[in-house]
């Protein structure tokens, strides 16, 4: 009891962590051989375009983040890192939605849980009982995280969350009859929270695809790089890296 109180008081008076999200990630997250061939400390040196989206995970003015990126451009790693930061610094019940439950289970086991084990601050928050840390449901000190498939409306409709991560939304289950789409069902789970954060990512497929339509409704940010032939900045077109963060509407 005394040890718990001591730890609680120490946490209250601990120095504030003023590192940017991407700086925190480079200091605290290690990628193991279990999930990448480039094992070692996480780095944004080769993908500087992920830094600004990562910062939006710490910006309370934002309610939505959308990443419309090409394949193998780091979008899933980016939302993994952002989610890890949130659970360490601003935990809220989380829901991670993928196209199917099988894919969600496989992703959690092969990529997410290995990163949790290799990130000291996040690993320290894991529930000590193995029964509380499974592929589809994980308990951390202040909040839990559930993984579900978009093809399970019952799971989507029964889990309130303050952090909603939706990966590969263009592959989500399609709307059936009068039932809301998987994306709408998931977003409705955040209504009971004052400052929820909703994250959507996908490789764009067709013009009418979900992630592309979401991108068109935004301020349409691009990562800009210097032109090799002049002093102008040009859009980074390779990989089609686009993203946006939508600010909350003032009441």
C-alpha positions in Angstrom: 0.0 0.0 0.0 2.7 2.4 1.0 4.7 1.5 -2.1 1.7 2.3 -4.3 1.1 5.6 -2.7 4.8 6.5 -3.0 4.8 5.6 -6.7 1.6 7.7 -7.2 3.1 10.8 -5.5 6.3 10.3 -7.5 4.4 10.2 -10.7 2.5 13.4 -9.8 5.7 15.4 -9.2 7.8 13.8 -12.0 9.3 16.3 -14.5 7.0 16.9 -17.5 8.1 15.1 -20.6 8.5 17.9 -23.1 9.9 15.8 -26.0 8.0 15.9 -29.2 6.1 12.7 -30.1 8.6 11.6 -32.7 11.6 12.4 -30.4 10.0 10.4 -27.6 9.5 7.5 -30.1 13.2 7.6 -31.2 14.3 7.5 -27.6 11.9 4.9 -26.3 10.8 2.5 -29.1 12.9 -0.3 -30.5 11.9 -2.3 -33.6 12.8 -5.9 -33.3 13.6 -8.5 -35.9 10.2 -10.0 -35.2 8.6 -7.2 -37.2 11.2 -5.6 -39.4 14.5 -6.3 -41.1 15.7 -2.9 -40.0 15.8 -3.8 -36.4 17.0 -1.2 -33.8 15.8 2.1 -32.4 12.9 3.6 -34.2 14.0 6.5 -36.4 12.3 9.1 -38.6 15.5 10.1 -40.4 14.5 8.4 -43.7 10.8 9.2 -43.3 10.7 12.8 -42.0 7.2 13.2 -43.4 5.9 11.1 -40.4 6.9 13.7 -37.8 4.1 16.2 -38.3 1.4 13.6 -38.3 2.9 12.1 -35.1 2.8 15.5 -33.5 -1.0 15.6 -34.1 -1.4 12.7 -31.6 -0.4 15.2 -28.9 -2.5 18.1 -30.2 -5.8 18.2 -28.3 -7.3 20.6 -30.9 -7.5 17.8 -33.4 -10.4 15.3 -33.4 -9.4 13.4 -36.6 -6.2 12.4 -38.3 -6.3 10.9 -41.8 -3.3 9.3 -43.6 -3.7 8.7 -47.3 -0.4 7.1 -48.1 1.0 4.6 -50.6 2.1 1.1 -49.8 5.2 0.7 -47.7 5.5 4.3 -46.7 5.3 3.8 -43.0 1.7 4.6 -42.3 1.0 1.6 -40.0 4.3 2.2 -38.1 3.2 5.8 -37.7 -0.1 5.0 -36.1 1.5 2.3 -33.9 4.0 4.9 -32.6 1.3 7.5 -32.1 -0.9 5.0 -30.2 1.9 4.0 -28.0 2.6 7.6 -27.1 -1.1 8.2 -26.3 -1.2 5.2 -23.9 1.8 6.3 -22.1 0.9 10.0 -21.9 -2.9 10.5 -22.4 -4.6 7.1 -22.1 -8.2 6.6 -23.1 -10.0 3.3 -23.9 -8.9 2.4 -27.4 -10.4 0.5 -30.3 -8.3 -0.6 -33.3 -10.3 -1.6 -36.3 -8.9 -3.6 -39.3 -10.7 -5.1 -42.3 -11.3 -8.5 -40.6 -10.9 -10.0 -37.2 -8.3 -12.5 -38.5 -6.2 -9.6 -39.8 -6.6 -7.8 -36.5 -5.5 -10.8 -34.6 -2.5 -11.4 -36.8 -1.4 -7.8 -36.7 -1.7 -7.6 -33.0 0.4 -10.7 -32.4 3.0 -10.1 -35.1 3.5 -6.3 -34.9 1.7 -4.5 -32.1 2.5 -6.7 -29.1 6.2 -7.1 -30.0 6.5 -3.3 -30.1 4.8 -3.1 -26.7 7.4 -5.5 -25.3 10.2 -3.5 -26.8 9.0 -0.1 -25.6 10.0 0.3 -21.9 7.4 2.9 -20.8 4.5 1.0 -22.5 5.7 -2.4 -21.4 5.6 -1.1 -17.8 1.9 -0.4 -18.1 0.9 -3.9 -19.2 -1.4 -5.8 -16.8 0.7 -8.4 -14.9 -1.8 -11.2 -15.7 -1.2 -12.9 -19.1 -5.0 -13.5 -19.3 -5.4 -9.7 -19.5 -3.0 -9.4 -22.5 -4.4 -11.3 -25.4 -4.3 -10.7 -29.2 -7.7 -9.0 -29.3 -7.9 -7.4 -25.8 -5.2 -5.8 -23.8 -5.4 -4.1 -20.4 -2.9 -1.4 -19.6 -2.7 0.6 -16.3 -5.2 3.4 -17.2 -7.0 2.1 -20.2 -7.6 -1.0 -22.4 -7.2 -1.6 -26.1 -9.4 -3.9 -28.2 -8.7 -5.1 -31.7 -11.7 -5.9 -33.9 -12.6 -6.6 -37.5 -14.8 -4.3 -39.6 -16.8 -7.4 -40.5 -18.2 -7.7 -37.0 -20.9 -5.1 -36.4 -21.7 -6.4 -33.0 -18.1 -5.8 -31.8 -18.0 -2.4 -33.4 -21.2 -1.3 -31.8 -20.5 -2.4 -28.3 -17.1 -0.8 -27.4 -17.0 2.9 -26.4 -13.6 4.4 -27.0 -11.8 7.7 -26.7 -9.0 6.6 -29.2 -10.2 5.1 -32.4 -7.7 3.7 -34.9 -9.0 2.5 -38.3 -6.4 1.0 -40.5 -6.9 0.3 -44.3 -10.4 1.8 -44.3 -10.8 1.3 -48.0 -10.9 -2.5 -47.3 -13.6 -2.3 -44.6 -16.7 -4.3 -44.8 -19.3 -2.6 -47.1 -22.7 -1.3 -45.8 -25.5 -3.8 -45.6 -29.1 -2.7 -46.2 -30.1 -0.1 -43.6 -27.2 -0.8 -41.3 -24.6 1.9 -40.9 -21.2 1.3 -42.5 -18.3 -0.2 -40.4 -16.6 3.2 -40.3 -19.8 5.0 -39.1 -20.4 2.3 -36.5 -16.9 2.7 -35.2 -17.0 6.5 -35.2 -20.2 6.4 -33.2 -18.3 4.7 -30.4 -16.5 7.9 -29.6 -19.5 10.1 -28.9 -19.4 9.6 -25.1 -15.9 11.1 -24.8 -15.3 14.8 -24.6 -12.0 14.9 -26.6 -11.8 11.7 -28.7 -9.2 11.1 -31.4 -10.2 9.3 -34.5 -7.4 8.0 -36.9 -8.1 6.7 -40.4 -5.5 5.4 -42.7 -5.4 3.6 -46.0 -3.7 3.2 -49.3 -6.0 4.9 -51.8 -7.8 2.6 -54.2 -10.4 4.4 -56.3 -11.6 8.0 -56.5 -14.8 7.0 -54.6 -12.8 5.2 -51.9 -13.3 6.2 -48.3 -9.8 7.5 -47.5 -9.6 9.5 -50.7 -13.0 11.1 -50.1 -11.9 11.9 -46.5 -8.8 13.5 -47.9 -10.7 15.7 -50.3 -12.8 17.1 -47.4 -9.7 18.4 -45.6 -7.0 21.0 -46.0 -5.1 18.4 -48.2 -1.6 18.6 -46.8 1.3 17.3 -48.8 4.9 16.7 -47.7 7.0 19.2 -49.6 10.6 18.7 -50.7 13.1 21.0 -52.4 13.3 20.7 -56.2 16.7 19.3 -57.3 16.8 21.8 -60.1 15.6 25.1 -58.5 14.8 26.6 -55.1 11.1 25.8 -55.2 9.3 23.3 -53.0 7.5 20.5 -54.7 5.0 17.9 -53.6 6.3 14.5 -52.6 4.5 12.4 -55.2 6.3 9.1 -54.8 4.3 7.0 -52.5 1.5 9.6 -52.5 2.1 10.7 -49.0 -0.9 12.9 -47.9 -2.4 13.5 -44.5 -4.5 15.9 -42.6 -5.7 16.7 -39.0 -9.2 18.1 -38.6 -9.5 20.5 -35.7 -12.4 20.3 -33.3 -15.3 22.6 -33.9 -15.8 25.2 -31.2 -19.1 24.9 -29.3 
